[in-house]
Amino acid sequence: MRCPWHDAGMRSSHDPLGQPLPAESGPLRLAVLGSTGSIGTQTLDVAHWQGHEVVGLAAGRNADVLVAQAERWRPPLVACDPDVADAVRSRLPPGTRLVVGEAGAAEVAAMDADVVVAAIPGFRGLGPTRAALRAGRHVALANKEAMVCAGPLVWAEVEAHGARLTPVDSEHAGLYQTLLGEPLEGVAALVLTASGGPFREGPADLSTVTPEQALAHPTWRMGPKVTIDSATLFNKGLEVLEAAYLFRVPLERIEVVVHPQSLVHALVRFHDGSIKAQIGPHDMRLPIQYALHAPARPPVPLAPLPLEGTWSFHRPDLVRFPALAAAYAAGHAGGDAPVRLNAADEVAVAAFLDGGLPFTGIARVLDDALDHAETAAPGWDDLAAIDADARARASEAVARALRNAP
Ligand SMILES: NC(=O)c1ccc[n+]([C@@H]2O[C@H](COP(=O)([O-])OP(=O)(O)OC[C@H]3O[C@@H](n4cnc5c(N)ncnc54)[C@H](OP(=O)(O)O)[C@@H]3O)[C@@H](O)[C@H]2O)c1
């Protein structure tokens, strides 16, 4: 596998991931996976700004929003969950075909599009993401779990099928922009910023915080899973792993700093002591647009970011937020540990939101998952079984925690 980190120098014709930079293009044909969600709807805002065409939409169960999107964009192909297929089919505009389930989402992912935005969250986003890569598409990757669970496998697909990746996550988009044109041998460390979430300043004891409090993110409006992950700092842990696999950088060279204003998205430390940063409003439409157009920067209809005010940086508190430490531990353990950790977190977050698991129980479920990790690196065919096993064990850990609750 080519590793740009170890290249003697960055060629100006290549991006920081070692991929050839594209020539500037006009309006794009987009396929949007997860179109009714936070990233999906913001992608459609960008499509509206830039006059792009939408050729495919894939969503889950939100029939009303999906139908309204199909009405607005008139794509030839739409995918949804089989349970809502009847509600969607009868309301689609003429010329739009409906496909269902994971195979349907994979069909949208593989269709003839200039960019596929992969924004189905969690492990279930992996199959459609892989389908887009196998079709040789440019994938704007929001589904960080694909990188976390299958980073080397994802890169192998990119290289085998001539696909391309650009990151949507604001921190990774920030790193990508900051590294562009830099000789990588000059880079000492990548720094991801974290808002710190709603509990950055308190309470000291997080065991009794409610889902409602945890969902009240101070800066970003996101789907529920990623919002809870931001409150535990596990999202930053996933992003550390995503950065390690995406930029192919050792974990020791990835730092996290808490920056409550969420205006500095990422920084790069260089060996000469300089630090470069990427700064922008906390609006996901900007990294989404960059992932579609990089390295071009078409104008956006937003007010410029004011520079006045206090911007602060703090060390993350790994005692109150042990989920971040668990992610580093999984990265160091390697093998199937990141897959297990990701699965356990999906179970634990769902149990916190719906099942009465205390907020602090989430990190305990993560630690339990790490106890069962194996060192062999999984192949594509192993992932589903590892994910299922980790989910079963995490459900047991949740049940134990609930039995032992006061
Ligand atoms: N939101 C952010 O600001 C942000 C920032 C960085 C990275 N990310 C990453 O981007 C991804 C998406 O996050 P999000 O916040 O946009 O999530 P979200 O708001 O929960 O939206 C999820 C989308 O995926 C669809 N979906 C769920 N299961 C599906 C399935 N099995 N097949 C097809 N579609 C399915 C949902 O459809 P229905 O709603 O119709 O069921 C919805 O359109 C995640 O990996 C997240 O970590 C998000």
The ligand as an ORCA input file, in Angstrom:
! r2SCAN-3c Opt
* xyz 0 1
  N     -23.735     15.423     11.583
  C     -22.521     15.904     11.580
  O     -22.286     17.113     11.759
  C     -21.354     14.986     11.325
  C     -20.072     15.523     11.314
  C     -19.021     14.685     10.981
  C     -19.227     13.356     10.690
  N     -20.491     12.859     10.745
  C     -20.687     11.456     10.414
  O     -21.573     11.384      9.305
  C     -22.376     10.218      9.387
  C     -23.826     10.648      9.343
  O     -24.116     11.390     10.515
  P     -25.447     12.254     10.657
  O     -25.228     13.118     11.832
  O     -25.781     12.864      9.336
  O     -26.500     11.115     11.004
  P     -28.089     11.241     11.080
  O     -28.502     12.675     11.147
  O     -28.532     10.303     12.123
  O     -28.573     10.713      9.630
  C     -28.393      9.382      9.238
  C     -28.863      9.196      7.824
  O     -28.600      7.848      7.417
  C     -29.847      7.227      7.053
  N     -29.777      5.812      7.382
  C     -29.709      5.248      8.615
  N     -29.636      3.905      8.509
  C     -29.679      3.636      7.174
  C     -29.626      2.443      6.418
  N     -29.516      1.246      7.013
  N     -29.680      2.539      5.064
  C     -29.780      3.733      4.455
  N     -29.821      4.900      5.128
  C     -29.766      4.844      6.465
  C     -30.898      7.986      7.825
  O     -32.147      7.790      7.220
  P     -33.564      8.052      7.984
  O     -33.378      9.243      8.857
  O     -34.454      8.291      6.801
  O     -33.909      6.819      8.742
  C     -30.354      9.398      7.660
  O     -30.600      9.850      6.344
  C     -21.950      9.507     10.682
  O     -21.003      8.529     10.398
  C     -21.326     10.623     11.509
  O     -20.368     10.153     12.430
  C     -21.558     13.637     11.044
*
